[in-house]
Amino acid sequence: MFGITVRDHVMIAHSFRGEVFGPAQRLHGATYVVDATFRREALDPDGLVVDIGLATRGLGEVLGGLNYRNLDDEPDFAGVNTSTEFLAKVIADRLADRVHAGALGENARGLSGLVVTLHESHVAWASYERDL
């Protein structure tokens, strides 16, 4: 399996509901380093997994919709704890939509999978993996 990873970051604010979250129940900020790994079994006709420029742009556009937002105020997340795990899935699904729409190039339609990892710090991160 071949893979290529692009990286960006996103800054959000949010709060959680539930005693398990302790002080994070209060509004707080988070800055995540975000890695998106695109996978395929065979390289495309150009010898690529995916066009790295288009992948970088696509990730940036997805994160731009979240950046500097209080997720508690976003209708898409009403009533949801926007945990790191949950956000990894949201970002992966939004990237997958871009792949299927052709925004990462026609050859990207041959991708077989995608993994999005959100790094909360140098010692903690969460990922979501999905098929394309």
N, CA, C and O atoms as a MOPAC input file, in Angstrom:
PM7 MOZYME 1SCF
protein

 N      0.85700 1    -1.17500 1     0.00000 1
 C      0.00000 1     0.00000 1     0.00000 1
 C      0.90100 1     1.23500 1     0.00000 1
 O      1.81700 1     1.34100 1     0.81600 1
 N      0.64000 1     2.16100 1    -0.91100 1
 C      1.36400 1     3.42900 1    -0.96000 1
 C      0.60900 1     4.47100 1    -0.14800 1
 O     -0.61200 1     4.39700 1    -0.00700 1
 N      1.33100 1     5.42600 1     0.37600 1
 C      0.69300 1     6.50900 1     1.12200 1
 C      1.47800 1     7.79600 1     0.99200 1
 O      2.69700 1     7.78900 1     0.82400 1
 N      0.76700 1     8.88300 1     1.07200 1
 C      1.38400 1    10.20100 1     1.13300 1
 C      0.62700 1    11.00000 1     2.17900 1
 O     -0.59800 1    10.92000 1     2.27000 1
 N      1.36500 1    11.77000 1     2.96700 1
 C      0.76600 1    12.53600 1     4.05000 1
 C      1.03400 1    14.01200 1     3.85600 1
 O      2.15200 1    14.41900 1     3.53800 1
 N     -0.00900 1    14.81500 1     4.05200 1
 C      0.12900 1    16.26900 1     4.08100 1
 C     -0.28300 1    16.73900 1     5.47000 1
 O     -1.05200 1    16.07300 1     6.16300 1
 N      0.24100 1    17.89800 1     5.86500 1
 C      0.04300 1    18.38600 1     7.23000 1
 C     -0.36600 1    19.85000 1     7.22100 1
 O      0.07900 1    20.63500 1     6.38400 1
 N     -1.22800 1    20.20000 1     8.17600 1
 C     -1.64500 1    21.58300 1     8.40800 1
 C     -2.00700 1    21.67300 1     9.89100 1
 O     -1.71200 1    20.76100 1    10.66400 1
 N     -2.63100 1    22.75200 1    10.27400 1
 C     -3.08900 1    22.88100 1    11.66100 1
 C     -4.40000 1    23.64900 1    11.68700 1
 O     -4.76900 1    24.32500 1    10.72600 1
 N     -5.09800 1    23.52500 1    12.82000 1
 C     -6.37400 1    24.21400 1    12.99300 1
 C     -6.49500 1    24.63300 1    14.45900 1
 O     -6.08800 1    23.90500 1    15.36500 1
 N     -7.05900 1    25.81400 1    14.67000 1
 C     -7.28600 1    26.32800 1    16.02400 1
 C     -8.78600 1    26.49800 1    16.21700 1
 O     -9.46000 1    27.16900 1    15.43400 1
 N     -9.29300 1    25.87400 1    17.27800 1
 C    -10.73200 1    25.91600 1    17.54700 1
 C    -10.95900 1    26.22600 1    19.02700 1
 O    -10.03300 1    26.18600 1    19.83800 1
 N    -12.19900 1    26.53100 1    19.35000 1
 C    -12.65900 1    26.61400 1    20.73400 1
 C    -13.84700 1    25.67500 1    20.85100 1
 O    -14.58600 1    25.47500 1    19.88700 1
 N    -14.02900 1    25.10400 1    22.02200 1
 C    -15.18100 1    24.22500 1    22.26400 1
 C    -15.24700 1    23.88500 1    23.75500 1
 O    -14.33500 1    24.18200 1    24.52500 1
 N    -16.34300 1    23.26000 1    24.12500 1
 C    -16.49600 1    22.74700 1    25.48200 1
 C    -17.13400 1    21.36800 1    25.37900 1
 O    -17.66300 1    20.98700 1    24.33500 1
 N    -17.07500 1    20.63500 1    26.47300 1
 C    -17.63600 1    19.28300 1    26.49600 1
 C    -18.70500 1    19.17300 1    27.56900 1
 O    -18.71500 1    19.91700 1    28.55000 1
 N    -19.61100 1    18.21400 1    27.34900 1
 C    -20.61900 1    17.89800 1    28.35000 1
 C    -20.29200 1    16.52600 1    28.91500 1
 O    -20.01700 1    15.58700 1    28.16800 1
 N    -20.32200 1    16.41400 1    30.24400 1
 C    -20.08100 1    15.13700 1    30.90400 1
 C    -18.95200 1    15.23100 1    31.91200 1
 O    -17.90500 1    15.82300 1    31.65000 1
 N    -19.18500 1    14.64400 1    33.05300 1
 C    -18.21200 1    14.69800 1    34.15000 1
 C    -16.85500 1    14.13400 1    33.76200 1
 O    -15.83200 1    14.56200 1    34.29700 1
 N    -16.83200 1    13.17700 1    32.83700 1
 C    -15.57900 1    12.56100 1    32.42700 1
 C    -14.58500 1    13.60000 1    31.88900 1
 O    -13.37900 1    13.35500 1    31.88600 1
 N    -15.08300 1    14.75600 1    31.43700 1
 C    -14.22600 1    15.77700 1    30.83800 1
 C    -13.66200 1    16.76800 1    31.84600 1
 O    -12.84400 1    17.61400 1    31.48300 1
 N    -14.08300 1    16.68000 1    33.10600 1
 C    -13.53300 1    17.55000 1    34.14300 1
 C    -13.56000 1    19.01500 1    33.74000 1
 O    -14.60000 1    19.51400 1    33.31100 1
 N    -12.41700 1    19.72600 1    33.87200 1
 C    -12.39100 1    21.15200 1    33.57200 1
 C    -12.61000 1    21.47500 1    32.09600 1
 O    -12.90400 1    22.62200 1    31.76000 1
 N    -12.47300 1    20.48900 1    31.20900 1
 C    -12.70800 1    20.73600 1    29.78200 1
 C    -14.19200 1    20.93400 1    29.47800 1
 O    -14.56000 1    21.19600 1    28.33200 1
 N    -15.04900 1    20.81000 1    30.50200 1
 C    -16.46200 1    21.13800 1    30.30600 1
 C    -16.63500 1    22.63900 1    30.06500 1
 O    -17.61800 1    23.07900 1    29.46800 1
 N    -15.67000 1    23.40400 1    30.53800 1
 C    -15.71200 1    24.85000 1    30.29800 1
 C    -15.14200 1    25.13600 1    28.91100 1
 O    -14.37000 1    24.34300 1    28.37200 1
 N    -15.52400 1    26.25900 1    28.34700 1
 C    -15.00600 1    26.67500 1    27.04900 1
 C    -13.48500 1    26.77100 1    27.11200 1
 O    -12.92800 1    27.37300 1    28.03000 1
 N    -12.82400 1    26.17400 1    26.12800 1
 C    -11.36800 1    26.20700 1    26.05900 1
 C    -10.93300 1    26.13200 1    24.60000 1
 O    -11.71900 1    25.76700 1    23.72500 1
 N     -9.70500 1    26.47200 1    24.35300 1
 C     -9.17000 1    26.42300 1    22.99900 1
 C     -8.31200 1    25.18800 1    22.78600 1
 O     -7.80800 1    24.58500 1    23.73300 1
 N     -8.16000 1    24.83100 1    21.52800 1
 C     -7.29000 1    23.71700 1    21.15400 1
 C     -6.65500 1    24.03600 1    19.81100 1
 O     -7.30600 1    24.56100 1    18.90800 1
 N     -5.38700 1    23.71300 1    19.69300 1
 C     -4.68200 1    23.80700 1    18.42200 1
 C     -4.22600 1    22.40100 1    18.07000 1
 O     -3.49500 1    21.76100 1    18.82500 1
 N     -4.66500 1    21.93800 1    16.92700 1
 C     -4.32600 1    20.59600 1    16.47800 1
 C     -3.39700 1    20.67100 1    15.27300 1
 O     -3.61600 1    21.47200 1    14.36400 1
 N     -2.36800 1    19.84300 1    15.26800 1
 C     -1.61200 1    19.56400 1    14.05100 1
 C     -2.37100 1    18.42400 1    13.37700 1
 O     -2.66000 1    17.40300 1    14.00000 1
 N     -2.68700 1    18.61200 1    12.10100 1
 C     -3.54300 1    17.66600 1    11.39100 1
 C     -2.76900 1    17.02200 1    10.24300 1
 O     -2.25500 1    17.71300 1     9.36300 1
 N     -2.69200 1    15.69400 1    10.26200 1
 C     -2.08700 1    14.92800 1     9.17600 1
 C     -3.19200 1    14.20300 1     8.41900 1
 O     -4.07600 1    13.59300 1     9.02100 1
 N     -3.13300 1    14.27600 1     7.10200 1
 C     -4.04300 1    13.51500 1     6.24700 1
 C     -3.18500 1    12.60400 1     5.37500 1
 O     -2.37000 1    13.07300 1     4.58000 1
 N     -3.38100 1    11.29900 1     5.53400 1
 C     -2.63000 1    10.31600 1     4.76100 1
 C     -3.56400 1     9.68300 1     3.74400 1
 O     -4.59200 1     9.10500 1     4.09900 1
 N     -3.19700 1     9.79800 1     2.49100 1
 C     -3.96700 1     9.23700 1     1.37800 1
 C     -3.27900 1     7.94200 1     0.96300 1
 O     -2.05400 1     7.89300 1     0.85400 1
 N     -4.07600 1     6.88200 1     0.72800 1
 C     -3.52900 1     5.56200 1     0.42500 1
 C     -4.11300 1     4.99700 1    -0.85600 1
 O     -5.26500 1     5.24200 1    -1.21400 1
 N     -3.26600 1     4.22800 1    -1.53100 1
 C     -3.72800 1     3.49000 1    -2.71700 1
 C     -2.81400 1     2.29500 1    -2.93500 1
 O     -1.64700 1     2.30600 1    -2.54300 1
 N     -3.36400 1     1.26400 1    -3.56500 1
 C     -2.61200 1     0.02900 1    -3.77400 1
 C     -1.60400 1     0.13800 1    -4.90600 1
 O     -0.53300 1    -0.46500 1    -4.83900 1
 N     -1.93000 1     0.89500 1    -5.94000 1
 C     -1.02600 1     1.07000 1    -7.07900 1
 C     -0.95800 1     2.55800 1    -7.40200 1
 O     -1.94600 1     3.28100 1    -7.28000 1
 N      0.20900 1     2.99400 1    -7.81100 1
 C      0.37300 1     4.40300 1    -8.16800 1
 C     -0.45000 1     4.74500 1    -9.40100 1
 O     -0.73700 1     3.87900 1   -10.22800 1
 N     -0.82600 1     6.01100 1    -9.51600 1
 C     -1.61100 1     6.45600 1   -10.66400 1
 C     -0.71700 1     6.50100 1   -11.91600 1
 O      0.48400 1     6.25500 1   -11.80800 1
 N     -1.27000 1     6.80900 1   -13.09200 1
 C     -0.46500 1     6.82000 1   -14.31800 1
 C      0.73400 1     7.78300 1   -14.27100 1
 O      1.68500 1     7.61800 1   -15.03500 1
 N      0.69500 1     8.77900 1   -13.38800 1
 C      1.81400 1     9.70900 1   -13.24900 1
 C      2.83200 1     9.24400 1   -12.20300 1
 O      3.81300 1     9.94100 1   -11.94400 1
 N      2.60700 1     8.08200 1   -11.60600 1
 C      3.50400 1     7.55700 1   -10.58600 1
 C      3.28300 1     8.17500 1    -9.21500 1
 O      4.20000 1     8.20900 1    -8.39400 1
 N      2.07200 1     8.66500 1    -8.96100 1
 C      1.73700 1     9.34600 1    -7.70900 1
 C      0.65600 1     8.61900 1    -6.93200 1
 O     -0.12000 1     7.84400 1    -7.49200 1
 N      0.61700 1     8.88300 1    -5.62400 1
 C     -0.53100 1     8.49900 1    -4.81200 1
 C     -1.64500 1     9.50600 1    -5.07700 1
 O     -2.77200 1     9.14100 1    -5.41500 1
 N     -1.29900 1    10.78600 1    -4.91500 1
 C     -2.22600 1    11.89100 1    -5.16800 1
 C     -1.36900 1    13.12900 1    -5.40000 1
 O     -0.24200 1    13.20500 1    -4.90900 1
 N     -1.88400 1    14.07800 1    -6.13000 1
 C     -1.17500 1    15.34100 1    -6.33900 1
 C     -1.01400 1    16.02300 1    -4.98300 1
 O     -2.00500 1    16.40700 1    -4.36000 1
 N      0.22200 1    16.17600 1    -4.52500 1
 C      0.47400 1    16.69500 1    -3.18000 1
 C     -0.01800 1    18.13200 1    -3.02700 1
 O     -0.46000 1    18.52300 1    -1.94700 1
 N      0.05600 1    18.91200 1    -4.09100 1
 C     -0.44200 1    20.28900 1    -4.03100 1
 C     -1.94300 1    20.33600 1    -3.85000 1
 O     -2.45300 1    21.11400 1    -3.04300 1
 N     -2.65900 1    19.50000 1    -4.60400 1
 C     -4.11500 1    19.45600 1    -4.46900 1
 C     -4.52800 1    18.87600 1    -3.11700 1
 O     -5.51800 1    19.31600 1    -2.53300 1
 N     -3.77900 1    17.89500 1    -2.61900 1
 C     -4.08200 1    17.32200 1    -1.30600 1
 C     -3.86900 1    18.36500 1    -0.21700 1
 O     -4.68000 1    18.48800 1     0.70100 1
 N     -2.77900 1    19.11300 1    -0.32200 1
 C     -2.49400 1    20.16200 1     0.66700 1
 C     -3.57800 1    21.23100 1     0.63000 1
 O     -4.06000 1    21.67300 1     1.67300 1
 N     -3.95400 1    21.64100 1    -0.56500 1
 C     -5.01000 1    22.65000 1    -0.69800 1
 C     -6.33000 1    22.12900 1    -0.15400 1
 O     -7.04000 1    22.85100 1     0.54600 1
 N     -6.66400 1    20.88300 1    -0.46700 1
 C     -7.91900 1    20.30600 1     0.01700 1
 C     -7.98400 1    20.25200 1     1.53300 1
 O     -9.00700 1    20.58500 1     2.13000 1
 N     -6.88200 1    19.82900 1     2.15700 1
 C     -6.85600 1    19.79800 1     3.61800 1
 C     -7.00900 1    21.20500 1     4.17500 1
 O     -7.76100 1    21.41700 1     5.12700 1
 N     -6.30500 1    22.16700 1     3.59200 1
 C     -6.41000 1    23.55300 1     4.05300 1
 C     -7.82000 1    24.10200 1     3.93900 1
 O     -8.28200 1    24.83000 1     4.81800 1
 N     -8.50600 1    23.75500 1     2.85600 1
 C     -9.87500 1    24.23000 1     2.68100 1
 C    -10.81800 1    23.60800 1     3.70300 1
 O    -11.68900 1    24.28900 1     4.24500 1
 N    -10.64900 1    22.32600 1     3.96500 1
 C    -11.48600 1    21.66900 1     4.97700 1
 C    -11.23500 1    22.30100 1     6.34500 1
 O    -12.18100 1    22.61000 1     7.07000 1
 N     -9.97700 1    22.49100 1     6.69500 1
 C     -9.65600 1    23.07000 1     8.00100 1
 C    -10.08800 1    24.52700 1     8.07900 1
 O    -10.43100 1    25.00900 1     9.15900 1
 N    -10.07800 1    25.23600 1     6.95500 1
 C    -10.52000 1    26.63000 1     6.93600 1
 C    -11.96100 1    26.78500 1     7.39600 1
 O    -12.33100 1    27.82200 1     7.94600 1
 N    -12.76900 1    25.76600 1     7.17500 1
 C    -14.15600 1    25.80400 1     7.62900 1
 C    -14.31400 1    25.62800 1     9.12900 1
 O    -15.39700 1    25.84300 1     9.67300 1
 N    -13.23500 1    25.23600 1     9.80100 1
 C    -13.25800 1    25.02400 1    11.25200 1
 C    -12.38300 1    26.02700 1    12.00300 1
 O    -12.61100 1    26.29400 1    13.18300 1
 N    -11.40700 1    26.56800 1    11.33300 1
 C    -10.37800 1    27.38400 1    11.97900 1
 C    -10.95600 1    28.63900 1    12.62400 1
 O    -11.80900 1    29.31600 1    12.04900 1
 N    -10.47600 1    28.93400 1    13.82400 1
 C    -10.89100 1    30.11000 1    14.59900 1
 C    -12.39500 1    30.12400 1    14.86400 1
 O    -12.99700 1    31.19100 1    14.97800 1
 N    -13.00100 1    28.93700 1    14.96300 1
 C    -14.42900 1    28.84300 1    15.24300 1
 C    -14.63900 1    28.27500 1    16.64100 1
 O    -13.86400 1    27.45000 1    17.12300 1
 N    -15.71100 1    28.74100 1    17.27700 1
 C    -16.19300 1    28.09900 1    18.49500 1
 C    -17.14200 1    27.00400 1    18.01700 1
 O    -18.25100 1    27.29600 1    17.56900 1
 N    -16.72000 1    25.77100 1    18.10800 1
 C    -17.52200 1    24.67300 1    17.57900 1
 C    -18.84800 1    24.52000 1    18.30600 1
 O    -19.78200 1    23.92900 1    17.76500 1
 N    -18.94400 1    25.04100 1    19.51700 1
 C    -20.21200 1    25.01200 1    20.24300 1
 C    -21.28800 1    25.82100 1    19.51800 1
 O    -22.48000 1    25.57900 1    19.70800 1
 N    -20.87300 1    26.77800 1    18.69200 1
 C    -21.80500 1    27.64100 1    17.97300 1
 C    -22.11400 1    27.14500 1    16.56400 1
 O    -22.93100 1    27.74900 1    15.86900 1
 N    -21.48500 1    26.06800 1    16.13500 1
 C    -21.66700 1    25.56300 1    14.76800 1
 C    -22.85100 1    24.60400 1    14.70100 1
 O    -22.88000 1    23.60600 1    15.42100 1
 N    -23.83200 1    24.90200 1    13.83700 1
 C    -25.02100 1    24.03900 1    13.73600 1
 C    -24.70200 1    22.57100 1    13.43700 1
 O    -25.41600 1    21.68600 1    13.90800 1
 N    -23.64900 1    22.29600 1    12.66600 1
 C    -23.29400 1    20.91000 1    12.33800 1
 C    -22.92800 1    20.08900 1    13.57300 1
 O    -22.98400 1    18.86000 1    13.54000 1
 N    -22.55200 1    20.76900 1    14.66600 1
 C    -22.08300 1    20.07700 1    15.84700 1
 C    -23.00800 1    20.24100 1    17.04700 1
 O    -22.61100 1    19.96400 1    18.17900 1
 N    -24.22000 1    20.68100 1    16.81100 1
 C    -25.17400 1    20.89200 1    17.90200 1
 C    -25.39600 1    19.58200 1    18.66400 1
 O    -25.71200 1    18.54800 1    18.07600 1
 N    -25.22300 1    19.65300 1    19.97300 1
 C    -25.47200 1    18.50500 1    20.83500 1
 C    -24.40800 1    17.42200 1    20.78800 1
 O    -24.62500 1    16.32600 1    21.30400 1
 N    -23.24800 1    17.71100 1    20.17300 1
 C    -22.19400 1    16.71300 1    20.01900 1
 C    -20.95300 1    17.15600 1    20.79300 1
 O    -20.57900 1    18.32700 1    20.74600 1
 N    -20.32000 1    16.23800 1    21.49700 1
 C    -19.01200 1    16.51800 1    22.07900 1
 C    -17.98800 1    16.42900 1    20.95500 1
 O    -17.76000 1    15.35400 1    20.40200 1
 N    -17.37700 1    17.54600 1    20.62200 1
 C    -16.43900 1    17.60200 1    19.50900 1
 C    -15.04800 1    17.16100 1    19.96700 1
 O    -14.09200 1    17.93700 1    19.95500 1
 N    -14.96800 1    15.90400 1    20.36600 1
 C    -13.70900 1    15.31500 1    20.82200 1
 C    -12.72100 1    15.25100 1    19.66300 1
 O    -13.09200 1    15.42500 1    18.50200 1
 N    -11.48000 1    15.00400 1    19.99100 1
 C    -10.44500 1    14.86600 1    18.97300 1
 C    -10.80300 1    13.73700 1    18.01200 1
 O    -10.63000 1    13.86900 1    16.80000 1
 N    -11.30000 1    12.63000 1    18.55100 1
 C    -11.69300 1    11.49700 1    17.72200 1
 C    -12.81500 1    11.88200 1    16.76200 1
 O    -12.76900 1    11.56200 1    15.57400 1
 N    -13.81500 1    12.56800 1    17.29100 1
 C    -14.94700 1    13.00600 1    16.47200 1
 C    -14.47600 1    13.94100 1    15.36100 1
 O    -14.88900 1    13.79400 1    14.21100 1
 N    -13.61700 1    14.89700 1    15.69500 1
 C    -13.13400 1    15.84900 1    14.69300 1
 C    -12.29800 1    15.17700 1    13.61400 1
 O    -12.33600 1    15.59400 1    12.45600 1
 N    -11.53700 1    14.13300 1    13.98000 1
 C    -10.77000 1    13.39100 1    12.97700 1
 C    -11.70800 1    12.79200 1    11.93900 1
 O    -11.40200 1    12.80700 1    10.74600 1
 N    -12.84300 1    12.26700 1    12.37700 1
 C    -13.82100 1    11.70400 1    11.44000 1
 C    -14.45600 1    12.79200 1    10.58000 1
 O    -14.61800 1    12.60600 1     9.37400 1
 N    -14.81200 1    13.90600 1    11.17200 1
 C    -15.40600 1    15.00600 1    10.40900 1
 C    -14.46500 1    15.44500 1     9.29100 1
 O    -14.88200 1    15.60300 1     8.14400 1
 N    -13.20600 1    15.64000 1     9.63100 1
 C    -12.22600 1    16.09100 1     8.64100 1
 C    -12.02600 1    15.02700 1     7.56600 1
 O    -11.96100 1    15.35500 1     6.38100 1
 N    -11.92700 1    13.76100 1     7.95800 1
 C    -11.77100 1    12.67900 1     6.98300 1
 C    -12.96000 1    12.61300 1     6.03900 1
 O    -12.78500 1    12.47000 1     4.82900 1
 N    -14.15600 1    12.71500 1     6.57600 1
 C    -15.35200 1    12.65400 1     5.73300 1
 C    -15.42200 1    13.83500 1     4.76800 1
 O    -15.81800 1    13.67200 1     3.61400 1
 N    -15.04300 1    15.01200 1     5.23200 1
 C    -15.05700 1    16.18900 1     4.36100 1
 C    -13.98200 1    16.08400 1     3.28100 1
 O    -14.20100 1    16.51500 1     2.14900 1
 N    -12.83800 1    15.52200 1     3.61500 1
 C    -11.81400 1    15.28500 1     2.60000 1
 C    -12.29300 1    14.23700 1     1.59000 1
 O    -12.08100 1    14.39300 1     0.38800 1
 N    -12.93300 1    13.18200 1     2.07200 1
 C    -13.45800 1    12.14900 1     1.17800 1
 C    -14.46100 1    12.74600 1     0.19800 1
 O    -14.46100 1    12.39200 1    -0.98100 1
 N    -15.31400 1    13.64700 1     0.67600 1
 C    -16.26400 1    14.31200 1    -0.21800 1
 C    -15.52300 1    15.05100 1    -1.32800 1
 O    -15.96600 1    15.04100 1    -2.47700 1
 N    -14.41000 1    15.68700 1    -1.00200 1
 C    -13.61900 1    16.41100 1    -2.00100 1
 C    -12.98300 1    15.44800 1    -3.00500 1
 O    -12.93400 1    15.72800 1    -4.20300 1
 N    -12.49800 1    14.31200 1    -2.50200 1
 C    -11.93600 1    13.30000 1    -3.40700 1
 C    -12.99800 1    12.85000 1    -4.39200 1
 O    -12.74800 1    12.81700 1    -5.59700 1
 N    -14.18100 1    12.50200 1    -3.89900 1
 C    -15.26100 1    11.99900 1    -4.75200 1
 C    -15.75800 1    13.05400 1    -5.72800 1
 O    -16.24400 1    12.71500 1    -6.80700 1
 N    -15.64500 1    14.32600 1    -5.36500 1
 C    -16.07600 1    15.42100 1    -6.24600 1
 C    -15.01500 1    15.77500 1    -7.28500 1
 O    -15.26600 1    16.59900 1    -8.16400 1
 N    -13.83300 1    15.16300 1    -7.19600 1
 C    -12.77800 1    15.42800 1    -8.16200 1
 C    -11.87900 1    16.60500 1    -7.81400 1
 O    -11.04300 1    16.99800 1    -8.62800 1
 N    -12.03100 1    17.17500 1    -6.62100 1
 C    -11.25300 1    18.35400 1    -6.24200 1
 C     -9.76900 1    18.04900 1    -6.04800 1
 O     -8.94800 1    18.96700 1    -6.05900 1
 N     -9.41100 1    16.78000 1    -5.87200 1
 C     -8.00200 1    16.41500 1    -5.72200 1
 C     -7.45600 1    15.80200 1    -7.01100 1
 O     -6.41100 1    15.15000 1    -7.01000 1
 N     -8.18000 1    16.02300 1    -8.11000 1
 C     -7.78100 1    15.51300 1    -9.41900 1
 C     -8.50400 1    14.22300 1    -9.75800 1
 O     -8.91500 1    13.46700 1    -8.87800 1
 N     -8.64800 1    13.99100 1   -11.04500 1
 C     -9.34900 1    12.78600 1   -11.50200 1
 C     -8.65800 1    11.51100 1   -11.03700 1
 O     -9.32800 1    10.53500 1   -10.69800 1
 N     -7.32500 1    11.50600 1   -11.01700 1
 C     -6.61100 1    10.30000 1   -10.60200 1
 C     -6.82300 1     9.97500 1    -9.12900 1
 O     -6.63300 1     8.83100 1    -8.71600 1
 N     -7.21400 1    10.96500 1    -8.33400 1
 C     -7.47000 1    10.72200 1    -6.91200 1
 C     -8.68000 1     9.82400 1    -6.70500 1
 O     -8.86100 1     9.26300 1    -5.62400 1
 N     -9.50200 1     9.68500 1    -7.72400 1
 C    -10.65300 1     8.78300 1    -7.60300 1
 C    -10.19900 1     7.33400 1    -7.40700 1
 O    -10.99400 1     6.48600 1    -7.00000 1
 N     -8.92700 1     7.04600 1    -7.69300 1
 C     -8.37800 1     5.70700 1    -7.50700 1
 C     -7.81100 1     5.46400 1    -6.12400 1
 O     -7.27700 1     4.38900 1    -5.85200 1
 N     -7.92100 1     6.45500 1    -5.24200 1
 C     -7.45600 1     6.26300 1    -3.86400 1
 C     -8.29300 1     5.19300 1    -3.18000 1
 O     -9.48900 1     5.06700 1    -3.44100 1
 N     -7.65900 1     4.42900 1    -2.30700 1
 C     -8.40600 1     3.37600 1    -1.62100 1
 C     -8.73800 1     3.71600 1    -0.17900 1
 O     -9.66500 1     3.14300 1     0.39300 1
 N     -7.99700 1     4.64100 1     0.41700 1
 C     -8.26700 1     4.96000 1     1.80700 1
 C     -7.65500 1     6.27100 1     2.23100 1
 O     -6.86000 1     6.88400 1     1.51800 1
 N     -8.05500 1     6.67600 1     3.41700 1
 C     -7.64800 1     7.95500 1     3.98300 1
 C     -7.58100 1     7.80300 1     5.49900 1
 O     -8.45800 1     7.19800 1     6.11600 1
 N     -6.52300 1     8.36400 1     6.08900 1
 C     -6.39300 1     8.40400 1     7.54200 1
 C     -6.15300 1     9.85100 1     7.93800 1
 O     -5.26600 1    10.50900 1     7.39300 1
 N     -6.93700 1    10.34700 1     8.88100 1
 C     -6.73500 1    11.69200 1     9.40900 1
 C     -6.35100 1    11.55900 1    10.87300 1
 O     -7.02900 1    10.89100 1    11.65400 1
 N     -5.24100 1    12.21400 1    11.22900 1
 C     -4.73700 1    12.19500 1    12.59600 1
 C     -4.67300 1    13.61700 1    13.11800 1
 O     -4.10200 1    14.49900 1    12.47700 1
 N     -5.26400 1    13.83500 1    14.28800 1
 C     -5.19200 1    15.12800 1    14.97000 1
 C     -4.27800 1    14.96500 1    16.17500 1
 O     -4.53300 1    14.15300 1    17.06500 1
 N     -3.20900 1    15.75000 1    16.18400 1
 C     -2.24900 1    15.73100 1    17.28700 1
 C     -2.63400 1    16.82200 1    18.27400 1
 O     -2.56500 1    18.00800 1    17.95000 1
 N     -3.03600 1    16.43000 1    19.46700 1
 C     -3.36100 1    17.39400 1    20.51700 1
 C     -2.09400 1    17.97000 1    21.13100 1
 O     -2.06500 1    19.12600 1    21.55200 1
 N     -1.05600 1    17.16000 1    21.17700 1
 C      0.22200 1    17.56500 1    21.74500 1
 C      1.26700 1    16.58500 1    21.22600 1
 O      0.97000 1    15.74100 1    20.38000 1
 N      2.47700 1    16.69800 1    21.73100 1
 C      3.53300 1    15.78300 1    21.31500 1
 C      3.37900 1    14.39400 1    21.94700 1
 O      4.11800 1    13.47300 1    21.59900 1
 N      2.43500 1    14.23700 1    22.86300 1
 C      2.25000 1    12.94200 1    23.52500 1
 C      0.85100 1    12.35100 1    23.35100 1
 O      0.58500 1    11.25800 1    23.85000 1
 N     -0.04900 1    13.05000 1    22.65400 1
 C     -1.41800 1    12.53300 1    22.52300 1
 C     -2.00300 1    12.91600 1    21.16700 1
 O     -1.90400 1    14.06300 1    20.73200 1
 N     -2.61900 1    11.92300 1    20.50300 1
 C     -3.27300 1    12.17200 1    19.22900 1
 C     -4.34400 1    11.11700 1    19.00100 1
 O     -4.37700 1    10.08000 1    19.66500 1
 N     -5.22100 1    11.40800 1    18.04300 1
 C     -6.29700 1    10.48500 1    17.68700 1
 C     -6.42800 1    10.45400 1    16.17300 1
 O     -6.13400 1    11.43600 1    15.49100 1
 N     -6.87400 1     9.31000 1    15.65500 1
 C     -6.99700 1     9.12500 1    14.21200 1
 C     -8.34900 1     8.54600 1    13.84700 1
 O     -9.03500 1     7.92900 1    14.66300 1
 N     -8.70700 1     8.76800 1    12.59000 1
 C     -9.86600 1     8.10800 1    12.00000 1
 C     -9.44800 1     7.63100 1    10.62600 1
 O     -8.88100 1     8.39400 1     9.84300 1
 N     -9.72700 1     6.36800 1    10.32800 1
 C     -9.38200 1     5.76600 1     9.03200 1
 C    -10.65200 1     5.34500 1     8.32700 1
 O    -11.56900 1     4.80300 1     8.94400 1
 N    -10.69900 1     5.59800 1     7.02800 1
 C    -11.87100 1     5.21600 1     6.25100 1
 C    -11.47100 1     4.79800 1     4.84300 1
 O    -10.41700 1     5.18200 1     4.33600 1
 N    -12.32200 1     4.01600 1     4.23600 1
 C    -12.16200 1     3.63600 1     2.83300 1
 C    -12.67900 1     4.75800 1     1.95700 1
 O    -13.49900 1     5.57300 1     2.38000 1
 N    -12.19400 1     4.78600 1     0.74700 1
 C    -12.70200 1     5.75400 1    -0.24600 1
 C    -13.33300 1     5.01500 1    -1.40100 1
 O    -13.82000 1     5.64000 1    -2.34200 1

